[in-house]
Amino acid sequence: VEPQYRQAVLKNLTDDIAYHDDRLTTGDVGNRYLFQTLADNGQNELMYKMVNHYDAPGYGFQLKYGLTTLTEQWDPRKGNSWNHFMMGQIEEWFFNTLAGIRYDEKQPGFKHILLKPTPVGDLKNVSASTETLYGKLFVAWTKTEKEFNLNVTIPVNTTSTVMLPFTATSVRVNGKTVTVKNNSVELGSGKWEITIDL
């Protein structure tokens, strides 16, 4: 979408979602683009509302039935596969947005790691990991009324920029107070705990 039309197109999209009671109306092919568009435009609270319904269509509907794999249709009672990657595009949002694991295009292969965790809704914790060429990258966060706590493991011979989800002038990194610049923290290899007072 050309820049001069982006806000109008986004408004049309979010208005349509609201018209459908914050329910998904896309299918397997469209989900990825919907999820990316909403996440890239800061509409993560809306994303959370859309996927957190406990009726069909929604991922919560499958959770209500105790399922631990994705089903081929929104309603698993319809008899199709109960272990299918249909509607699996949500995992990209979990990984890239909620956990915040992103690659740096200027330093590919996770040589430099961008971390931008995004708390939404009533989520209290998120964790994710991936194997890189340099070892395991791990991210976990918890949020309470008083603080946001982020634990990360940065693989050897890599660096990371952590973009904080809340505005802060200082944070505690492994228990020591650190001044924040540009609302981010630079980390090297190792295990780190970043705490932000809310």
C-alpha positions, -999 to 999 in steps of 0.1 A, spaced: 0 0 0 14 34 -9 23 55 21 -4 81 17 -31 54 18 -17 33 47 -37 48 75 -70 48 56 -65 11 46 -56 2 82 -87 20 95 -109 1 70 -93 -32 81 -97 -25 118 -133 -12 113 -141 -44 94 -127 -65 122 -148 -46 147 -179 -50 125 -173 -88 128 -170 -86 166 -132 -90 166 -135 -124 149 -113 -139 122 -128 -138 88 -97 -148 68 -88 -183 58 -56 -202 57 -39 -181 30 -51 -147 43 -43 -152 80 -5 -147 76 -10 -113 59 -36 -102 83 -15 -111 113 16 -94 98 -3 -63 89 -18 -59 124 15 -66 142 35 -43 119 11 -15 126 10 -18 163 -24 -35 165 -13 -63 188 -41 -57 214 -66 -62 185 -47 -93 174 -49 -107 209 -87 -101 210 -92 -118 177 -73 -150 185 -84 -153 221 -121 -162 215 -134 -195 230 -159 -200 202 -153 -207 165 -136 -192 146 -107 -189 171 -78 -206 186 -93 -206 220 -121 -228 208 -96 -255 201 -79 -250 235 -114 -253 251 -114 -289 238 -80 -296 253 -62 -299 220 -25 -295 219 -22 -295 181 -39 -274 155 -69 -289 137 -77 -286 100 -109 -266 107 -117 -241 134 -143 -265 148 -125 -298 156 -158 -316 160 -164 -315 122 -143 -346 118 -112 -335 98 -76 -338 109 -68 -330 145 -31 -327 138 -28 -303 109 -8 -271 102 -39 -252 89 -42 -219 106 -6 -222 120 4 -188 109 -3 -175 144 31 -190 155 49 -163 136 31 -137 158 39 -156 189 76 -158 180 82 -124 164 59 -102 183 50 -117 217 84 -132 224 100 -105 202 126 -126 185 137 -109 152 167 -111 130 188 -81 120 188 -77 83 222 -60 84 237 -89 103 219 -121 90 220 -155 106 214 -142 141 249 -127 144 231 -97 159 197 -104 175 169 -79 178 146 -86 207 113 -66 210 89 -84 234 53 -72 233 31 -78 263 -7 -77 253 -40 -82 270 -40 -102 302 -10 -123 292 13 -128 323 41 -147 306 56 -158 273 86 -179 265 102 -190 232 135 -203 219 153 -212 187 185 -228 176 208 -204 158 242 -211 141 258 -200 174 236 -219 198 203 -216 215 185 -183 218 160 -181 246 135 -154 256 110 -155 285 91 -127 301 67 -122 329 45 -92 337 29 -82 370 13 -50 381 46 -38 395 73 -51 371 82 -65 337 109 -92 339 127 -104 308 151 -134 309 172 -140 278 200 -163 268 222 -148 240 243 -174 221 281 -172 221 298 -148 196 266 -128 191 251 -96 204 216 -83 209 196 -51 211 167 -54 234 139 -29 226 120 -24 258 82 -27 257 78 1 283 94 35 284 122 36 310 152 57 318 168 29 338 164 -8 342 181 -35 363 203 -59 343 213 -89 364 205 -69 395 225 -38 386 209 -5 376 217 5 340 208 37 322 187 32 291 194 50 258 167 51 230 146 28 252 168 -2 244 196 -22 260 227 -37 243 237 -72 254 265 -96 246 266 -133 249 253 -148 281 223 -151 304 206 -119 312 177 -108 334 162 -73 327 137 -59 351 116 -28 345 96 -12 373 61 -4 361 
